[in-house]
Amino acid sequence: MSLPDHLLDILCCPVSHEPLLPLTGGRLKKLNKAIAAGDIQYVDHEPLTEPLKAALITRDQKVIYPIEDGIPVLLAERGIGTTQLSEPL
């Protein structure tokens, strides 16, 4: 799922206000592998149980936000901290 450039230009992290970029194929695959292993949870500590079809990542690579049904979920508690990952995306 690809978001239009004009939308990406205005989206930002609700906490840090960092710009957001699409999480590309290989990186999304690594994240989904960690989700399948049960190693990933949202900021509010709820575990992720389903793989993501698409996501956005902050420019500083610290937080990932899922895209569900084509809509970015930009809620602070639905962020996914990248420090949980054993290997960098």
Stockholm file with secondary structure:
# STOCKHOLM 1.0

chainA/1-89         MSLPDHLLDILCCPVSHEPLLPLTGGRLKKLNKAIAAGDIQYVDHEPLTEPLKAALITRDQKVIYPIEDGIPVLLAERGIGTTQLSEPL
#=GR chainA/1-89 SS CCCCHHHHTTCBCTTTCCBEEECCHHHHHHHHHHHHTTCCBCTTSCBCCSCCSCEEEETTSSEEEEEETTEECCCGGGCEEGGGCSSCC
#=GC SS_cons        CCCCHHHHTTCBCTTTCCBEEECCHHHHHHHHHHHHTTCCBCTTSCBCCSCCSCEEEETTSSEEEEEETTEECCCGGGCEEGGGCSSCC
//
